[in-house]
């Protein structure tokens, strides 16, 4: 027998409400005296970081000693071995061409890659809640909540991104659950509290069309137990987990980010720049500090300009929303060789890049299918 939908008045009908709202209604929340300004513009706000102390004075550098570094040149033997290694790693490439080709010309060029990394910390606050399980409440009665940038936390290793969440001290409030109105459960949206639903096999007719026997799926009752609530007619409130109350508090979200600016100097060869940006290089220069200064008077002017542009971009992007913890800028030498070779009456070309001799093939004469990526 079906239950009367109105007999259980202690269960609220939330069939048409969201299962778990992202934030509680603001009218349920009392403003904490020291955090009135946090709630402006919604329940979430980015906090301006405190002003930074200036870094160490800019040092004068002599680039002559740095430019004494030279990446070893690629010989014909090295070029052939690099291509053979590349071909052997591809299932659809034959090794005959790589073993019998005739190298006609090696065009070599050394590029400079500039990188700027800025490791920063940003803090935001947001109201959140969790089921209240009768534990002690750290509310305003225990003291004034500290400002978000005054809360001390353990910083992860420099240049390693991470996100952590902390409960702000003295910011907790206990309220009746706004989802179930403190009842801990609500009527099932599948059966509307009845515990049973119409049989999907016979559509409630107790017998299937043109069949004299009763429906076997519902034993001729026309109804089946609701699978959503297992026949109980109600479900435990997903918001408070049946606890009837919620603990509301301010949550501090700290994000450590590593912003990257990258620039590769111009070159006249046709190797894709995206490969050179990832290539392994020879370290020429490294500068790491709280704040780094733009590189000046570097022999390649475009590197100096890239350094100035990168530092300016990071400063502008992070000044109003994050605190810079550390910066690191590097210059690396990236060797690039264009290899022209002859095989069976035709001329072909491939590139060797990076100190680990990676290969980029433009057109290989012994490729048997199109299932491989040519990089």
N, C-alpha and C positions, 0 to 999 in steps of 0.2 A: 504494500500500500504506500502511495506517495505521501511524503510529508507535506504539511501545510507550510507554505513559504513564509507565513507571518507568525508562526508559533515560536520562533527563536528570536526574540527581540534584542538579545544581547549580542547578536552577530550583525555587524554593519555590512550593507551591500555595497561592494566596491567594484562591481562588474565592469564599470565604464571608466575606472580610474587607472592611472599608470601604476604598475606594480611597485616601483621604487623611485620616487622623485629624487632629482639630483640634490636638492637642498630643501630644508624645511621652510614653511611659510614664514616670512620675516615677522609677522605679527605675533608669532609664538615665542620670539626670542627677545629677551631683555638686553638692552644695550649695556655693555660693560663700560664704566666711566672712562677707563684709560684707552678704550678702543673704539670710541664713537666714530672717529675718522676712518677706521678700517672699512666700515660698512657702506661708505658712500660709493655710488656707482655700481651697486650689486654687492654680493658677498665675497668678492675676490678682488685683490688689488696688488699691483707691483709696488714695492717700496724702493724709493730712491736710496742708493747706497751712500754711506758717509764719504766725505771727501778723502782723497788719497794723499798720502805723503809723497813728496817729489822723489824721483829716483836719483841714482848717483849721477854726478856730472858727466857730460859727454866726453868721451876720450878721443884724442887725436890718433888716427890710425895711419900707418904706412902700408900701402897695398903691395909694395914691391916684394916683400917677403912672402905674402900670400900667393902671388902669381908665379912663384918659383915651382909650385906644384904642377906637375904635368902627368896626365893620364897616359899610360903606355899606349903606343900606336898599335893598330891592328895590322898584322902581317897577312900574307896570302894563306899561310898555313892555318892561322887562327881563324880567318874568314871561312875557310873550307870546313874546318872542324865545327864551327858554330852552325853552319848550314846543315851538315850531316846530323848533328844533335837535334836540330829542329825537325828535319825530315823524319828521323827515326821515332819522334814523338807523335807523328801523325799517321793514322792507320791508312789513309788514302794517298799517301805520297810515296813514290818510288825513290830508291836511294841511288840508282844508276847515274842520274843527272848530277847529283851532288858529288858523286865520287869521280866523275869523268869530265866535269866542266873545266873550261879554261878561263881563268880570271884575267880580264883585260885592263881593269882600272879600279883603283881604290881612292875614293874621295872622302877625306876625313875632316871632321869639324868638331870642335869642343864647344858645347853650349854651357850656359850658366842657368841654374835654376834657383830662384829665390823663394824662400818660404817664411811666412810669419805665422806663428801660433800664439793665440791669446787665450789664456786660461782664466775664466771669469766665474763669478758666483752671483746668482740672482736669488732673491727671496720674495715670495708672495704669500699672502694669507688667504684662507678660505674657511667658511663655516662648514663643518662636517658633523656627522653624528654616528653613533653606534648604539646597539642595544645596551640598556642599563641593567647591570646584574647585581645591584645592591652593594657595589664596592664604594669605597670612600670617594668623595667628590672634591676635586681641587678647584674650588670656585673663587669668586672675588673676595669672599669672607676671609680667605687665607692670605690676602695681600694683593698688591697691584701687579698686573701682568707686565713683564718687561717689554720694551720695544724690540721689534723683530731683529734688528741688527745688533742688539745687545746680547742676544742669546748665543752662548758659546757652543760650537759644535766641532767635531773632528773633521778636518779637511782631508779629502782623499789625496793620493799622490798626485803631484802636479801633472797636468795635461791628460789626466784620466777622467773621462766624463762619468757623472753619477747623479742620481736624484734621490733625495731622502725626505721623509716626512716626520715632523715632530709635533707633539701636542704642546701648545703654548701654556706655560704654567698659569694657574689661577684664572683660566678662561672657561671653565666648565659650568654647564647648567643642565639640570634634569627637567625634562618635560614629558608630558603624556604623549604617546606616539600619535603623530598627526595622520598617519595612514589608517589605523584601525580605531582611532579615538580611545585608546587605552583598553581595548577589549582583548588584544592579543591574537585575534583571529577575525576572519571575514568570510562572508558567503562565497561559495565557489562560483566562479564565473561560468563554468561549464554546465552546471546543473541548476544554478540559481538557488542553491540551498536544499534542493530536493534529494540529493544523494543518488538519483537515478536519472537517466536520459533516455530518449526514444531510441529503440533498437535500430541500428543502421542497416540490419539485414532485411527486416520486414517493414521498416519505416513506421513502426508502431501498430501495424495491422494485425499482429499476432500470428499471421500466416503469410507466407510468400504468395505472390500472385499466381493463380491457377494451380495451387497446390493445396490439397485437402488437409494435410497434416500441419500441426502447429509448428511455428518457427523453432528450430532447434537452438538457435543462438540465444534466444531470450526465454526458452521454455514456454512459449505461448503467452507471455505476459505483456509483450509489446515494449517493455522497458529493460534496460541493462544498467548495471552498476556504473556510476560515473567513474571513469578512469582518472580524471583530473584530481579528484579528492578522495578516491578509493571508497566512495559511498558515504563519506562522513557528512557531506553537505557544506562543509566549511574547510578553510585552509588556514594554517598558521600564518600570521602576518609576516611577510618576507622582510619588512622594514625593521621591526623590533624583535623578530625571531620568537614571538610569543611572550616577550618580557613585559609588554604593555607600556614601558617607558623608554625614553631615549636620552642618552647623554650627548648634549650638544657642546661643541668646543671649537676653538680656533685652531686650525692646523697650519703649521708653518711648512711650506714646501720650498726646499732649497735645491737648486739645480746648478751643477757645475758643468760648464760647457767649454769645449776647446774649439775656438773659431780659427779657421785656416784661410790664409791668403797665399796664393801661389802664382808664380810667373816664370815662364821659360823664355830665355832670350831668343831673338829672331835668328833664323837660319835659312839657307838657300836650298836645302834638300827637301825631298817630298815625304819624309817620314811623318806620320800623324802626330800632332802636338799632344794628344791625349795619352799616347804611349810614352812620350818623353816626360810627361808630368809624373808618371808612375815609375820611371826607370830608376835603377840603383845608380847612385853617383858617388863621386869622390868628394868628401867633405873638404871645403876650402876655408870656411869661416863660420863660427858659431858665436852668438851673443845672447845671453840669457840673464834677465833681471826682472825686477818688479815692473819696470817700464823700460823699453829699449828706445834708443834714438834712431832716427833715419840714417841710413848709410849715405855718406857723401864722398865725392871724389873717387868713386870706384871707376876703374878703367872703362868698363862698359856703362855708359850713362843711363841706359835703359834699366839697369839693375838698381842704380841709385834712385831713379824716378819710381820704380816699382816699390822700393822700400818706403819712400815717402807716402806713396798712395795707399799702401797696405796699412801702415800705422794710422794714417788719417781716417781711413774707412772703419777700422776697428774702434778707434776712439769715438767716432761719431755714432756708431751703432750701439755701443755699450754704455756710453756715458750716463744716460738717463735711466738705465734699467738694470745695471749689473756693476759689480765691483771687480776690477781687474786684479787678479792675484799674482800672475806671472806672465811674462812674455818671452818668446824665444824666436830669434831670426837666424836663418842659416843661408849660406850660399854653397851650392854643390856644382861640381864640374860633371857634365854628362857627355861622354864620348859618343859620337855618331859617325858611322862609316857607310857610305853608299858604294856597294859592290856591283860593278858591271862585269858580266861574264858571258862567255860564248859557249853554246851547246847545240850540236847538230845543225850548224848553219844559221842559227838565230842568236840575237843578243838579248839578254835578260838582266834584271836588276833585283837586288834585295838589300836590306838595311840591317846593320848590326848596331845596337844601341845599348847603353848602360855598361857599367863596369863588369857585369856578369854576362855580357855578350848575348843579350836577347836578340831574336831575329824577327824581322817583319818582311814577308815575301809579297812582292807585287804580283808576279805571274810565274808560277813554277811549271816547267815543261812536262813533268810526270805526275800529274794529279789525275786520279782515276774516278773520283766521284765528287759530289758537292756537299758532302756531309760534314766537312771540317771547316772550322773558322780560321781564316788566314791571318793570324796574328802571332 
